[in-house]
Amino acid sequence: MKKLEDMNLMDDFLVYSLTVHKLYGEKASRYILECILQRKIRRLTVIPQKPWPGENPEKHGIRLDVYLDEEDGELFDIEPDNNSSTNDVNALPRRVRFYHAKIDAGNLAAGEDYSKLRNVVVIFITTYDPLGMNRMVYTIKNGCVEVPALPYEDGARTIFLYTKGKAGNPPKELQQLMRYMENSTLENAQTAGLARLHEMVTELKSDREVGLAYMKSYEIEQYIRSEEKAESLLQLLTKYRAVPDDERNRILSEKNLDVLNAWYEDALSKNAQYLEAKSRAKSILLLLEDFGEIPEDLQKRILCETDLEILDFWLHNVRRAETLDDFVKKTAL
């Protein structure tokens, strides 16, 4: 568990706690937005972790980290993101597309004209390079493929900010903010604006209520993750064997995430062995078909075997056998 005092603004809990704080929230949010957009920001309304559920329980929903409504202006969603796995990075453009769709759908009342749809800026701040060109700023807007210079304004804009990016001559103020967000220390708060931001962050970390909220959020997160891991484990186990009720209940009642992760890794290894055993068993049966019809009990015996050494022994002998009886004799099946 990461200590609150060691957190940076790239950590979800800290940036959320800062931007919704009753004293610091709007000031901090405005400063961050003005650094990013390089313009003055009007009065902001901060909406804590705005959720947009799916249309029904089977549909995907979203929960926005920092959702900001500018008075007579734009809507902003700021998402600090440390998920640098290959799958997460590859899916990022489609994730952003989904965020835009959910925000738009939630901001146009029934019967309201499409011209009333607000401008929306989704901002992802990442510790990895999302598009691979070492830029600190990538601004994405829709346009015409055939005529790139053709004006096309649909009010949707996405900004990817890579904290370590160098290319593109990013504004110095933005570079300093990105450095501070990734490593929120006094040494990285060398401007007047960042010094004020750091004071807010420091006060926040020493706030007893924030500390208690962090402990509670951690417990809730661990509980949710343990439930998700237990369900994933059961799904994996049922791929290669039946799960007795007592084992199912033990898995579902386990709340220690480390234990569940260990069980999952073990099941993953056994599942891989099961799939490999099935593959070898099918190869043996395919070769036996050259000898004619295979007795049903022999088929079941071969398909039920999961010991890879035994399967390798059978595979070796089926290639040497001249008849089905010869194979049975060589393998004592």
Buried (B, 14 or more C-beta within 10 A) or exposed (E): EEEBEEBBBBBBBBBBBBBBBEEBBBBBBBBBBBBBBEEEBEEBEBBBEBEBEEEEEEEEEBEBBBBBBBEEBBBBBBBBBBEEEEEBBEEBBEBBEBBBEBBBEEBEEEEEEEEEBBBBBBBBBBBBBBBEEEBBBBEBEEBEEEEEEEEEEBBBBBBBBBBBBEEEEBEEBBBBBBBBBBEBEEEBBEBEBBEBBBEBBBBBBEBEEBBEBBEEBBEEBBEEBBEEBBEBBBEBBEEBEEBEEEEBEEBBEBBEBEEBBEBBEEBEEBBEBBEEBBEBBEBBBEBBEEBEEBEEEBBEBBBEBBEEEBBEEBBEBBEEBEEBEBBBEBBEB
